[in-house]
Amino acid sequence: MNTDLYHELRDKCAGLDIPLVGFAPAERWDEPPFEPWVPTEFRPSAIFPETRTVIVIGLPVSLPVLETTPSIWYNELYRTVNTLLDTYGYRIATFLSARGFPSVSVPRDGYGHVSILKERPVAFFSHRHAAFCAGLGAFGVNNMLLTREFGPRVRFTSIFTTALLPPDPVIQEDLCIHCMKCGEACPVQALSEGTYPGTLTDKRTCATRSEELNRRFIAPCGLCIRACPVGRDRILYGREDTSIYDGEDEPRSALHRAWAHVRAHGGR
């Protein structure tokens, strides 16, 4: 178990301003914590058989920008975060490979275009489940991974490495408060009520919504993660009261007017 390399990687992530990083042994996927679980062919050891550890990194989506969704501002932020995740994942993988531990990074999405998700609504690897296994969060009723720091407002990517690194513990507590604000916020009613993993997201309906926004250059949607009250980022930005999202059709506050202004520009 390479403890020195573990701490070196944490220091490297801190130097890159990566706030979330976790480590999971590849065999953790073979011990399902709940059902349904990740099918065998979607597990790290099936995709890169040499994998001994999966490193997961997460970057936050800024809440004030997300609040303007759907908008060109959120669209651009989403693309920036994705680019950074791919860049950092690649850099960490090449750093490890240069140290004698063959490693590969996994793209943050893993599908060519949102239209593909209407027919095959899965990617070849789930970063949400990887983040869960790496101790970065717990699943909420919206099928997203909730983190203590940012709620579901965070994007992840993963690095498969042959290095044997100390594992981080899985979060056992339920971070979701089951308020169903995510379901209420969904404009296409794609979320069902219940407790994960019994809840389901209608992925095709969600993808159809995203495809329509994509044609207008203001994808993704993000309303369900905006509505989630979980996360310390709400305290940072003074957004503990999620009722601020009510009544946006008739802007009555400075925030509503600001969001309406952003949405009126830069997209179709």
Beta strands, then each sheet from edge to edge (+ up, - down):
strand 1: 20-25
strand 2: 53-60
strand 3: 103-106
strand 4: 138-139
strand 5: 145-146
strand 6: 154-161
sheet 1: 1+ 2- 6+ 3-
sheet 2: 4+ 5-
end
